[in-house]
């Protein structure tokens, strides 16, 4: 017998609202979105009184990305999160997520030091190393101080060394002099961000650069002071030593080489003999100059060399100039490269006007054509005392800043 199908029960609105609230509480208590939906379907079936069906999952923007398997719901949750973040940045003007103020709320003000047990020596661990600052705005501000006669400028490298110096108010000429001084010790192209420059400029005419230093984040510091040593102005490290130099020798006279270095038949003694230098053919009275900077050791008669001059250049290197007609130097005199020390002649064992030129290294003759000077100028004695006093005076400028 045909019967009218039972009328579907319509759940009470208050019961559905209670079930929805329970669903939200379940998700807040840690249930995943899919589990919470299943619980809601089961409860709804119980209210209605019908069987539990595989009803489609209700649409929701709430997705637990940690437990939800990768699928449409997971991708929908990611898109929702991205949209919320974009909306927060778009409709909240004045917030820059990359500003130093935001960075300071994330990165605490802490200084990290290398553990001495991780391979560093005790001395290296004890010496504080320059740290990368956490406040870029404060670190970029240059520090300028003066004692009335000299001006000291210190600051951080933020936009390249040249432009950081110019930004601190240093003139183009002083900047160029500073870079040239540093280039005698390091490659200025290797300067890293947050290295700190330090220089002292005189207020006198021409405003010469007196002191140039670079305190490096990763690498040895460079500290140089300009000093006049033996009549020559140069840059010296703060330990009063100059840069290592490798300089070629200057030709001591204008003329052609008539006899080279090595064994030869002696024109006067008439037997084969080692020729320990070079002979330059030149007119009588032609000026003879020092091949490099040095100090005159001997000036006068030296046996078969006749009238001659010996100049010491440091590092065991010495040059000799023989057969002069006249000597223009005195023992102990400091001479510069190219300075006249005598004149071409034919004194001693000589067959005519010429210059005999020798180079000796630790007393042993070497070929002048291949010899190069390897030297380092070092300040010593009373000059070093004056050097240290002047350095201390410059370092006192702005020390209390």
GUKOL-626042 format. One line per 4 residues: their letters; for each residue x, y, z of N, C-alpha, C. Coordinates in steps of 0.2 Angstrom, whole numbers. Layout:
REM GUKOL-626042
a = X:Y:Z:X:Y:Z:X:Y:Z; ...
***
This chain:
REM GUKOL-626042
xxxx = 4:-6:0:0:0:0:4:6:0; 3:11:-4:7:17:-5:6:21:1; 12:23:4:11:28:9:15:35:7; 12:40:10:16:46:9:22:47:12
xxxx = 27:49:9:34:49:12:34:54:18; 38:51:23:38:56:29:41:62:27; 38:67:30:41:74:29:47:75:33; 52:78:29:59:79:32:58:84:38
xxxx = 62:82:43:62:87:49:66:93:47; 64:98:49:68:104:49:71:106:56; 77:106:56:80:107:63:78:114:65; 78:115:71:77:121:75:83:126:73
xxxx = 82:133:72:88:137:71:92:138:77; 90:138:83:94:138:89:98:132:89; 96:126:87:100:120:88:106:121:83; 105:123:77:110:124:72:115:129:74
xxxx = 113:135:77:117:140:79:122:137:85; 119:133:89:123:129:94:128:125:91; 126:121:86:131:117:83:136:120:79; 135:126:76:140:130:73:145:133:78
xxxx = 142:135:84:147:138:89:151:132:92; 148:126:92:152:120:94:158:119:89; 156:120:83:161:118:78:167:123:78; 166:129:80:171:134:81:175:133:87
xxxx = 172:131:92:176:129:98:180:123:97; 178:118:93:182:112:92:188:114:88; 188:119:83:194:121:79:198:125:84; 196:129:88:200:133:93:203:128:98
xxxx = 200:122:99:203:117:104:208:113:101; 209:114:94:215:110:91:213:105:86; 206:104:85:203:100:79:205:103:73; 207:99:68:207:102:61:201:103:58
xxxx = 201:107:52:195:109:49:191:103:47; 194:98:44:190:93:41:187:89:47; 191:88:52:188:84:58:182:88:61; 183:95:62:177:99:64:171:98:60
xxxx = 172:98:53:166:97:49:163:91:50; 167:85:51:164:79:52:160:79:58; 162:82:63:159:82:69:152:86:69; 152:91:65:146:95:63:141:91:60
xxxx = 143:87:54:139:83:50:135:78:55; 139:75:59:136:69:64:131:72:68; 133:78:71:128:81:76:122:83:72; 122:86:66:116:88:62:112:82:61
xxxx = 115:77:59:111:71:57:107:68:63; 110:69:69:107:67:75:101:71:77; 102:78:75:96:83:77:90:81:72; 92:80:65:87:79:60:84:72:61
xxxx = 88:67:63:85:61:64:87:56:58; 90:58:53:91:54:47:98:51:48; 100:47:42:106:44:42:112:49:41; 118:47:43:123:51:42:126:50:35
xxxx = 125:55:31:127:55:24:134:58:23; 137:56:17:143:59:15:142:66:12; 140:70:16:138:77:14:145:81:12; 144:85:7:150:89:5:153:93:10
xxxx = 159:94:11:162:98:16:160:105:15; 157:109:20:155:116:20:161:120:18; 160:126:14:165:130:12:167:134:19; 173:135:20:176:138:25:183:141:23
xxxx = 184:147:26:191:150:25:196:148:30; 193:144:35:198:142:41:201:136:39; 207:136:38:211:129:36:217:129:41; 218:123:44:224:121:48:229:119:43
xxxx = 234:124:41:239:122:36:244:117:39; 245:116:45:250:112:48:247:104:47; 241:103:48:238:96:48:234:95:42; 232:100:38:228:99:32:233:96:26
xxxx = 231:90:23:235:88:17:235:93:12; 240:93:8:241:97:2:235:95:-3; 231:100:-4:225:99:-9:222:106:-10; 216:106:-12:212:112:-14:211:116:-8
xxxx = 209:113:-2:208:117:4:215:120:7; 220:116:6:227:119:9:229:125:4; 228:124:-2:230:130:-7:225:136:-5; 219:134:-4:214:140:-2:216:143:4
xxxx = 218:140:9:221:143:15:227:147:14; 232:145:10:238:149:9:236:155:5; 231:155:0:229:161:-3:226:166:2; 222:163:6:218:167:11:223:171:15
xxxx = 228:167:18:233:170:22:237:176:19; 239:174:12:243:179:8:239:186:7; 232:185:6:228:190:5:227:195:11; 226:191:17:226:195:23:232:199:24
xxxx = 238:196:23:244:200:24:245:206:19; 243:205:13:243:210:8:238:216:10; 232:214:12:228:219:14:230:223:20; 233:220:25:236:223:31:241:229:29
xxxx = 246:227:24:251:231:22:248:237:18; 243:235:14:240:240:9:235:246:13; 232:243:18:227:248:21:230:250:28; 236:249:29:239:252:35:245:256:33
xxxx = 244:263:31:249:267:28:254:269:34; 260:270:32:265:272:37:270:267:40; 268:261:38:272:255:41:277:252:36; 283:253:37:288:250:32:291:244:35
xxxx = 290:238:33:292:232:36:300:231:36; 303:235:32:310:235:31:314:241:35; 310:245:38:314:250:42:318:248:47; 323:252:49:327:250:55:323:250:62
xxxx = 318:254:62:314:253:68:311:246:69; 308:244:63:305:237:64:310:232:65; 316:233:62:322:228:63:324:228:70; 324:234:73:326:234:80:321:230:85
xxxx = 315:229:83:310:225:87:311:218:86; 315:216:80:316:209:79:323:207:81; 328:211:80:335:209:82:337:213:88; 338:210:94:340:213:100:347:216:100
xxxx = 348:221:104:354:224:104:359:219:108; 362:215:104:367:210:108:374:210:104; 379:209:107:386:209:104:388:202:104; 390:199:99:392:192:99:400:192:98
xxxx = 403:188:102:410:188:102:412:180:101; 418:180:97:421:173:96:423:170:102; 421:163:103:423:159:108:431:158:107; 435:159:112:442:158:111:444:151:110
xxxx = 439:146:112:441:139:111:440:137:104; 437:141:100:435:139:93:441:140:88; 447:140:91:453:140:86:457:147:87; 454:152:90:457:158:90:462:158:96
xxxx = 468:162:95:473:162:100:470:167:106; 473:166:112:471:170:118:472:177:116; 477:179:113:479:186:112:473:189:107; 472:185:102:467:187:97:460:188:100
xxxx = 458:183:105:452:183:108:451:189:113; 457:191:116:457:197:121:456:203:117; 459:204:111:458:210:108:451:211:105; 447:217:107:441:218:104:441:219:97
xxxx = 437:216:93:436:217:85:430:221:84; 431:225:78:426:230:76:420:226:75; 414:228:77:408:225:76:404:228:71; 400:224:67:395:228:63:389:231:67
xxxx = 388:237:66:383:240:71:376:238:69; 372:238:74:365:236:74:360:242:72; 363:248:73:359:255:71:363:258:66; 361:257:59:364:260:54:364:267:54
xxxx = 359:270:56:358:278:56:363:281:60; 364:278:66:369:281:71:376:280:69; 377:274:66:384:272:64:386:276:58; 382:278:54:384:282:47:385:289:49
xxxx = 384:292:55:385:299:56:393:300:58; 396:304:54:403:305:55:405:309:62; 411:307:64:413:311:70:418:315:68; 418:322:70:422:327:68:425:331:74
xxxx = 431:331:75:434:334:81:440:338:79; 442:343:83:448:347:81:451:350:88; 458:351:87:462:354:93:464:361:91; 461:364:86:463:370:84:468:371:78
xxxx = 472:366:78:477:366:73:475:360:67; 473:355:70:471:349:65:464:347:66; 461:344:61:455:341:61:455:334:60; 451:330:64:450:323:64:443:321:62
xxxx = 443:317:57:436:314:54:436:307:54; 431:304:58:430:297:58:423:295:56; 422:289:53:415:287:51:415:280:48; 409:278:46:409:271:44:408:271:36
xxxx = 410:266:33:409:265:26:403:262:24; 398:266:21:391:264:20:390:264:13; 393:268:9:391:269:2:397:269:-2; 402:264:-1:409:265:-4:413:269:-1
xxxx = 420:268:0:424:272:4:424:279:1; 425:280:-6:426:287:-8:420:291:-6; 413:289:-8:407:293:-6:406:293:1; 408:289:5:407:289:12:412:295:15
xxxx = 418:296:12:422:301:14:419:308:12; 417:308:6:414:314:3:408:316:7; 404:311:9:398:312:13:400:315:20; 406:313:22:408:316:29:411:323:28
xxxx = 411:326:22:413:333:21:421:333:19; 424:327:18:431:327:16:431:330:8; 436:334:7:437:337:0:439:332:-5; 438:333:-11:440:328:-16:448:327:-16
xxxx = 452:332:-15:459:331:-15:461:327:-9; 459:329:-3:460:325:3:458:318:3; 452:317:0:450:310:-2:455:306:-6; 457:309:-11:462:306:-16:468:304:-12
xxxx = 471:309:-8:477:308:-4:476:302:1; 470:302:4:469:296:9:469:289:5; 465:289:-1:465:283:-4:472:281:-7; 476:286:-9:483:284:-11:487:282:-6
xxxx = 486:284:0:490:282:6:488:275:8; 482:273:8:480:266:9:482:261:4; 483:264:-2:485:259:-8:492:257:-7; 496:260:-3:503:258:-2:503:252:3
xxxx = 497:250:6:497:244:10:492:239:8; 486:241:6:480:237:4:477:238:-3; 473:234:-5:469:235:-11:463:239:-9; 462:245:-10:456:249:-8:450:247:-11
xxxx = 450:243:-16:444:240:-19:441:234:-14; 445:232:-9:443:227:-5:440:229:2; 439:236:2:436:239:8:429:236:9; 427:234:15:420:231:16:415:236:19
xxxx = 409:235:18:404:239:22:405:239:30; 405:245:33:405:246:40:412:245:42; 417:245:38:424:247:40:424:254:42; 428:256:46:428:263:48:435:267:46
xxxx = 434:273:43:439:277:41:441:282:47; 447:284:47:450:288:52:455:292:49; 455:299:49:460:303:46:461:310:49; 467:313:49:468:319:52:471:324:47
xxxx = 468:330:46:470:335:41:472:341:45; 478:344:42:480:350:45:476:356:43; 475:361:47:472:367:45:477:372:42; 483:370:41:488:375:38:487:375:31
xxxx = 491:379:27:490:381:20:491:374:16; 486:373:12:486:367:8:482:361:11; 481:362:18:477:357:22:480:350:20; 486:348:22:489:342:20:486:336:25
xxxx = 486:330:22:484:325:26:489:322:30; 488:321:37:493:320:41:493:312:44; 487:310:44:486:303:47:480:300:43; 481:293:41:476:290:37:476:283:40
xxxx = 470:281:42:469:274:45:462:271:43; 462:264:43:456:261:41:455:255:46; 450:255:50:449:250:55:444:245:52; 446:239:51:442:234:46:438:229:50
xxxx = 432:227:48:428:222:51:431:215:50; 434:214:44:437:208:43:444:209:40; 449:209:44:455:210:41:460:215:45; 466:215:44:470:219:49:469:226:47
xxxx = 470:230:53:469:237:52:475:240:49; 474:246:46:479:250:42:479:257:46; 485:258:49:486:265:52:493:268:50; 492:274:47:498:277:43:499:284:46
xxxx = 505:286:47:506:293:48:512:296:43; 511:302:41:515:305:36:521:308:40; 527:306:38:533:308:42:539:310:37; 543:315:39:549:317:35:555:313:38
xxxx = 558:308:34:563:304:36:569:305:31; 574:308:34:580:309:30:579:313:24; 575:318:25:573:323:20:568:321:15; 565:315:16:560:312:11:554:311:15
xxxx = 548:314:13:542:313:16:538:306:13; 536:302:18:533:296:16:528:294:21; 524:289:20:519:286:25:522:280:28; 522:281:35:525:276:40:519:272:44
xxxx = 520:266:45:515:262:50:517:265:57; 512:264:61:512:267:68:518:264:72; 521:258:69:527:256:72:533:259:70; 533:264:66:538:268:63:542:265:58
xxxx = 538:260:54:542:257:48:538:259:42; 542:260:36:539:261:30:536:255:26; 534:256:20:532:250:16:538:247:13; 537:240:12:541:237:8:542:239:1
xxxx = 548:240:-1:548:243:-8:553:239:-12; 551:238:-19:555:235:-24:556:240:-30; 562:243:-30:563:249:-34:569:247:-39; 568:248:-45:573:248:-50:578:253:-49
xxxx = 585:252:-51:590:256:-50:590:261:-56; 592:267:-55:592:272:-60:599:272:-63; 599:273:-70:606:273:-73:610:279:-70; 616:278:-68:620:283:-65:623:288:-69
xxxx = 623:287:-76:626:292:-80:623:291:-87; 624:297:-91:621:296:-98:627:294:-102; 626:288:-105:631:285:-109:629:278:-111; 633:275:-115:632:268:-117:636:263:-113
xxxx = 634:257:-112:637:251:-109:643:249:-113; 649:249:-111:655:247:-115:657:240:-113; 656:238:-107:658:232:-104:653:229:-99; 651:223:-100:646:220:-96:648:217:-90
xxxx = 644:214:-86:645:210:-80:647:203:-82; 653:200:-79:655:193:-80:663:193:-81; 665:187:-83:672:186:-85:674:190:-91; 680:193:-91:682:196:-97:690:196:-97
xxxx = 693:198:-102:700:199:-103:702:206:-101; 705:207:-95:707:214:-93:711:218:-97; 709:224:-99:713:228:-104:720:230:-102; 721:230:-95:727:233:-92:732:227:-89
xxxx = 728:222:-86:732:217:-83:733:211:-88; 730:211:-93:731:206:-99:730:199:-96; 724:198:-93:722:191:-91:715:191:-90; 712:185:-90:704:184:-89:703:186:-82
xxxx = 698:190:-81:696:192:-74:689:193:-73; 686:192:-67:679:193:-66:678:201:-66; 673:203:-71:672:210:-71:665:211:-67; 666:214:-61:661:214:-56:655:220:-57
xxxx = 655:223:-62:650:228:-63:649:230:-71; 647:236:-72:646:238:-79:651:244:-80; 653:245:-86:657:251:-88:652:255:-93; 652:261:-91:648:266:-95:653:271:-99
xxxx = 653:271:-105:657:276:-109:654:283:-109; 657:288:-106:654:295:-106:660:300:-106; 658:306:-108:663:311:-109:666:313:-102; 672:315:-102:675:318:-96:671:323:-93
xxxx = 670:323:-86:667:328:-83:659:327:-83; 657:322:-86:649:321:-86:647:319:-79; 641:322:-77:639:321:-70:637:314:-69; 639:311:-63:637:304:-60:632:305:-55
xxxx = 626:302:-55:621:302:-50:620:296:-46; 617:296:-40:615:291:-36:610:287:-39; 611:280:-40:606:276:-43:600:275:-39; 600:276:-32:594:276:-28:596:280:-21
xxxx = 590:281:-17:591:284:-11:596:280:-7; 600:284:-3:604:280:2:609:285:6; 614:282:9:619:286:13:626:284:11; 630:290:10:637:289:7:641:286:13
xxxx = 644:280:11:649:277:16:656:279:15; 658:279:8:665:280:7:665:286:1; 669:291:1:670:296:-4:677:297:-4; 681:295:-9:688:296:-10:691:290:-14
xxxx = 698:290:-13:702:285:-16:701:278:-14; 699:273:-18:698:266:-16:702:262:-21; 709:261:-20:713:256:-24:712:257:-32; 711:252:-35:711:252:-42:705:256:-45
xxxx = 700:257:-40:694:261:-43:695:268:-43; 701:270:-41:703:277:-41:698:281:-36; 696:287:-38:692:291:-34:685:288:-35; 682:286:-30:675:283:-30:671:284:-24
xxxx = 665:283:-25:660:284:-20:656:277:-19; 655:275:-12:650:270:-11:644:272:-7; 638:270:-9:632:272:-6:628:266:-3; 626:266:3:623:261:6:615:262:6
xxxx = 611:257:4:604:258:3:600:254:7; 603:251:12:599:247:17:598:240:15; 597:235:19:595:228:17:601:225:15; 607:228:16:614:224:14:615:226:7
xxxx = 612:231:4:613:233:-3:617:239:-4; 622:239:-8:627:245:-9:629:246:-16; 630:252:-18:632:253:-25:639:257:-25; 643:256:-30:649:259:-30:650:262:-37
xxxx = 653:268:-37:654:272:-43:662:274:-43; 665:271:-48:673:272:-49:675:276:-54; 682:277:-54:686:280:-59:684:288:-60; 681:291:-55:679:298:-55:685:303:-56
xxxx = 683:308:-59:688:314:-60:687:318:-54; 682:319:-51:680:323:-45:675:320:-41; 675:320:-34:670:317:-30:665:323:-27; 659:323:-27:654:328:-25:650:326:-19
xxxx = 652:321:-15:649:319:-9:654:318:-4; 651:317:3:655:316:8:652:311:12; 657:307:16:654:301:20:649:303:25; 644:299:26:638:301:30:633:305:27
xxxx = 634:307:21:629:312:18:623:307:16; 617:310:17:611:306:14:610:309:7; 609:305:2:608:307:-5:601:304:-8; 599:307:-12:592:305:-16:594:302:-22
xxxx = 589:298:-25:590:295:-32:591:301:-37; 596:301:-41:597:306:-46:601:312:-44; 603:312:-37:607:317:-35:615:316:-37; 618:322:-39:625:321:-42:630:320:-36
xxxx = 634:315:-37:639:313:-32:646:313:-34; 647:314:-41:654:315:-44:653:316:-51; 659:315:-54:660:317:-61:665:312:-65; 663:310:-71:667:305:-75:674:307:-76
xxxx = 678:302:-75:685:303:-76:689:296:-78; 695:296:-76:699:290:-78:704:288:-73; 703:290:-66:707:288:-61:707:281:-59; 713:278:-56:714:271:-55:716:267:-61
xxxx = 714:261:-61:716:256:-66:711:258:-72; 712:262:-76:708:264:-82:712:266:-88; 709:265:-94:712:266:-100:709:272:-103; 704:275:-100:701:281:-103:695:283:-99
xxxx = 692:289:-100:686:292:-96:680:287:-97; 678:284:-91:672:280:-91:669:280:-83; 664:277:-82:661:275:-75:661:268:-75; 664:265:-69:663:258:-67:658:258:-62
xxxx = 652:255:-63:646:255:-58:645:247:-56; 645:247:-49:644:240:-46:638:240:-41; 635:234:-41:630:233:-36:632:227:-31; 632:228:-25:634:222:-20:628:221:-16
xxxx = 627:215:-14:622:212:-10:625:208:-4; 625:211:2:629:208:7:636:206:5; 639:211:2:646:211:0:648:207:-6; 642:204:-9:644:200:-15:641:204:-22
xxxx = 646:204:-27:644:208:-33:638:204:-36; 633:208:-39:628:205:-43:627:209:-49; 624:207:-54:623:210:-61:618:216:-60; 621:222:-61:617:228:-60:611:228:-65
xxxx = 611:225:-70:606:225:-75:599:221:-72; 600:217:-68:595:213:-65:593:215:-57; 597:219:-55:597:220:-47:591:225:-46; 587:224:-41:582:228:-38:583:229:-31
xxxx = 581:235:-29:581:237:-22:575:234:-18; 576:230:-13:571:227:-8:573:231:-2; 569:235:0:570:239:7:564:241:10; 565:243:17:560:246:21:563:251:25
xxxx = 561:257:25:563:262:28:561:262:35; 565:262:40:563:262:47:566:268:51; 561:271:55:563:277:59:566:274:66; 572:277:68:575:274:74:578:280:78
xxxx = 580:279:84:584:284:88:579:290:90; 582:296:90:578:302:92:572:303:88; 573:301:81:568:303:76:562:298:78; 563:292:81:557:288:83:553:291:89
xxxx = 557:294:93:554:297:99:549:303:97; 552:307:92:548:312:90:542:310:86; 543:304:82:537:301:78:532:299:83; 533:295:88:528:293:93:525:298:97
xxxx = 529:304:98:525:310:102:520:313:97; 522:314:91:517:317:86:511:312:85; 512:306:85:507:301:84:502:301:90; 505:302:96:501:302:102:496:309:102
xxxx = 499:314:99:496:320:99:490:320:94; 491:317:89:485:316:84:480:312:86; 482:306:90:477:302:92:473:305:98; 475:310:101:472:313:107:466:317:104
xxxx = 466:319:98:461:323:95:454:319:95; 449:322:98:443:318:99:442:312:102; 448:311:106:448:304:110:442:304:115; 440:309:118:434:309:123:428:309:120
x = 427:310:113:421:310:109:417:304:110
***
